């Protein structure tokens, strides 16, 4: 069982709907398998657009009242082991899932997905620090695994949705398309890129982490006794200066 809480995720129905419409703007697939579907936002978008033959798999058992799709369209499936549904789909989706599985499960995951379709919409985070991010890799790593299964990979989708603010930044940064192709492996390697919005998130998280480290060190008594004894007085003096500055500013404004 993967340690993952879907109630903490930030994947929105609006983002999934916008991404789905952009990716399948030319023609809608007749059937879709969503591997690691979570609460089913992408499949909800598919259903709303008229794709009725859908199925969502996830390693976590999602309560029925937390699903965006009817419960009979959801199936709990151990994604760390090979699996076979004994049917095929026109398109499979596996977005922001693979990084949550141990590296030892990567080949089986891609092998199981490609067993069920000729077209895969795929993305996986290359960044550590997320919820149970245990196999963070750049796209070329996953591209190699798809190549081994006879699939060529291209990142045209990434640039098609890059500037759409409705879509979560991790999809815009990581997504690519894998298709069954006899020339798989000869295509250009997908480049590692960082979306500006993801960079901002990373910098913000690092700043907060540094603050937490400093706070923890202070609470563990890392400073001198004189520093701790002087802290209340210094804090009080700073507070008084700020209050006086605001009072003078307000008086100047009234004058």
C-alpha positions in Angstrom: 0.0 0.0 0.0 1.4 3.4 -1.0 1.4 6.1 1.7 -0.6 8.7 -0.1 -3.6 10.9 1.0 -5.6 12.0 -2.0 -7.5 14.5 0.2 -4.3 16.5 0.5 -3.8 16.7 -3.3 -4.1 19.9 -5.3 -5.4 18.5 -8.5 -8.5 20.4 -9.6 -11.4 19.5 -11.8 -10.9 22.8 -13.7 -7.3 22.0 -14.5 -8.1 18.4 -15.6 -10.9 19.7 -17.8 -8.7 22.3 -19.5 -5.9 19.8 -20.0 -8.2 17.2 -21.4 -9.8 19.6 -23.9 -6.4 20.8 -25.1 -4.8 17.3 -25.4 -7.8 15.8 -27.2 -8.8 18.9 -29.2 -8.6 17.1 -32.5 -10.6 14.0 -31.6 -11.9 12.4 -28.5 -10.9 8.8 -27.7 -13.6 6.3 -27.4 -12.2 4.6 -24.3 -9.8 5.8 -21.6 -7.9 4.1 -18.8 -6.6 6.3 -16.0 -3.8 4.7 -14.1 -3.4 6.3 -10.7 -6.7 8.2 -11.2 -6.9 9.5 -7.6 -10.4 10.9 -7.1 -11.1 10.8 -10.8 -10.8 14.4 -12.0 -9.4 13.5 -15.4 -12.1 10.9 -16.0 -14.8 13.3 -14.9 -13.6 15.7 -17.6 -13.7 12.8 -20.1 -17.3 11.9 -19.1 -18.4 15.5 -19.3 -17.1 15.6 -22.9 -19.0 12.4 -23.8 -16.4 9.6 -23.4 -18.5 7.0 -21.7 -16.1 4.0 -21.7 -13.7 4.9 -18.9 -12.0 3.1 -16.0 -9.9 4.5 -13.2 -7.3 2.5 -11.2 -5.5 3.6 -8.1 -3.4 1.9 -5.4 -5.4 3.7 -2.7 -9.0 2.8 -2.1 -10.9 6.1 -2.6 -14.2 6.4 -0.7 -17.2 6.6 -3.0 -18.2 10.0 -1.7 -14.8 11.4 -2.5 -14.9 10.3 -6.2 -15.7 12.6 -9.1 -16.9 9.5 -11.1 -19.4 6.8 -10.4 -18.0 4.1 -8.1 -18.4 1.3 -10.6 -15.9 3.1 -12.9 -13.2 2.9 -10.2 -11.0 -0.1 -9.2 -8.4 -0.4 -6.5 -5.3 -1.9 -8.0 -1.8 -2.6 -6.7 0.3 -0.5 -9.1 3.6 -1.8 -7.7 3.0 -5.2 -9.3 2.3 -6.3 -12.9 -1.5 -6.2 -13.7 -3.7 -7.1 -16.6 -7.3 -6.1 -17.1 -7.8 -8.5 -20.0 -9.0 -5.6 -22.3 -7.6 -2.7 -24.2 -8.3 1.1 -24.3 -7.8 3.7 -27.0 -5.9 5.9 -24.6 -4.3 5.4 -21.2 -3.5 8.3 -18.9 -0.9 8.1 -16.1 -0.2 11.6 -14.8 1.9 12.5 -11.7 1.7 8.9 -10.4 5.0 7.1 -11.2 7.1 9.2 -8.8 5.0 7.8 -5.9 6.1 4.2 -6.6 9.4 2.6 -5.7 12.0 2.5 -8.5 11.7 -1.3 -8.5 8.1 -0.9 -9.7 8.9 1.5 -12.6 9.4 -1.1 -15.4 6.3 -3.1 -14.3 4.2 0.0 -14.3 5.1 1.1 -17.8 4.8 -2.5 -19.0 1.4 -2.9 -17.6 0.2 0.4 -19.0 1.5 -0.3 -22.5 -0.1 -3.8 -22.5 -3.5 -2.1 -22.5 -3.2 0.6 -25.2 -1.2 2.1 -28.1 -1.3 5.7 -26.8 -0.3 7.0 -23.4 -0.6 10.5 -21.9 2.1 10.4 -19.2 3.8 12.7 -16.7 5.9 12.2 -13.5 7.5 14.7 -11.2 11.3 15.0 -11.3 11.3 16.8 -7.9 11.8 15.4 -4.4 9.9 16.7 -1.4 6.3 16.0 -2.5 4.0 13.5 -0.8 5.7 10.1 -1.0 8.0 11.2 -3.9 10.3 8.2 -4.0 11.3 7.8 -7.6 11.7 11.3 -9.0 13.1 11.2 -12.6 13.4 13.5 -15.6 11.3 12.5 -18.7 14.2 10.8 -20.5 14.2 8.1 -17.8 10.6 7.3 -18.4 11.1 7.7 -22.2 13.7 4.9 -22.1 11.2 2.6 -20.3 8.5 3.4 -22.9 11.1 2.8 -25.7 11.8 -0.7 -24.2 8.1 -1.4 -24.7 8.1 -0.2 -28.3 6.7 3.3 -27.7 8.2 6.5 -29.1 7.7 9.7 -26.9 7.2 13.3 -27.8 6.5 16.4 -25.7 4.4 18.5 -28.1 1.6 18.3 -25.5 3.8 20.1 -23.0 4.1 23.2 -25.2 0.4 23.1 -26.1 -0.7 23.7 -22.5 2.5 25.5 -21.2 0.8 28.9 -20.8 -2.7 27.8 -19.7 -2.9 29.0 -16.1 -6.0 26.9 -15.4 -3.9 23.7 -15.6 -1.7 22.8 -12.7 2.0 23.7 -13.4 3.3 20.2 -12.8 1.2 18.9 -15.7 2.4 21.7 -18.0 6.0 21.0 -17.1 6.0 17.1 -17.2 3.5 15.8 -19.7 4.4 14.0 -22.8 2.8 11.5 -25.3 3.9 8.0 -25.8 2.8 6.0 -28.9 3.5 2.5 -30.2 6.0 2.9 -33.0 8.3 0.5 -34.8 11.0 3.2 -34.7 10.8 3.7 -30.9 14.1 4.7 -29.4 15.3 6.7 -32.4 13.3 9.9 -31.5 14.9 12.9 -29.8 15.3 12.6 -26.1 12.8 14.7 -24.1 14.6 17.7 -22.5 14.4 18.4 -18.8 12.7 21.7 -18.3 11.4 23.6 -15.2 8.2 25.6 -15.5 8.5 29.1 -14.0 5.5 28.5 -11.7 7.2 25.3 -10.4 10.4 27.2 -9.8 8.5 29.8 -7.7 6.9 26.9 -5.7 10.3 25.3 -5.1 11.9 28.6 -3.9 9.0 29.2 -1.6 9.2 25.7 -0.1 13.0 26.1 0.4 12.6 29.4 2.2 10.1 27.9 4.5 12.3 24.9 5.1 15.2 27.1 6.0 13.0 29.0 8.5 11.9 25.7 10.1 15.6 24.7 10.4 16.6 27.9 12.1 13.6 27.8 14.4 14.3 24.2 15.4 18.0 25.1 16.1 16.9 28.0 18.4 14.4 25.8 20.2 17.1 23.2 20.8 19.2 25.8 22.6 21.9 26.4 19.9 22.5 30.0 21.0 24.3 31.3 24.0 22.6 32.0 27.3 23.2 35.7 26.9 21.4 35.6 23.5 18.3 34.0 25.0 18.3 36.4 28.0 18.6 39.4 25.6 16.0 38.2 23.2 12.9 39.5 25.0 14.4 42.9 25.5 15.5 43.1 21.9 12.1 42.0 20.6 10.3 44.5 22.9 12.5 47.3 21.6 11.9 46.4 18.0 8.1 46.3 18.6 8.2 49.7 20.2 10.1 51.1 17.3 7.6 49.7 14.8 4.7 51.1 16.8 6.3 54.5 17.0 7.1 54.5 13.2 3.4 53.7 12.4 2.2 56.4 14.7 4.5 59.0 13.1 3.5 57.9 9.7 -0.2 58.2 10.5 0.3 61.7 12.0 2.2 62.8 8.9 -0.6 61.5 6.7 -3.3 63.4 8.7 -1.2 66.6 8.6 
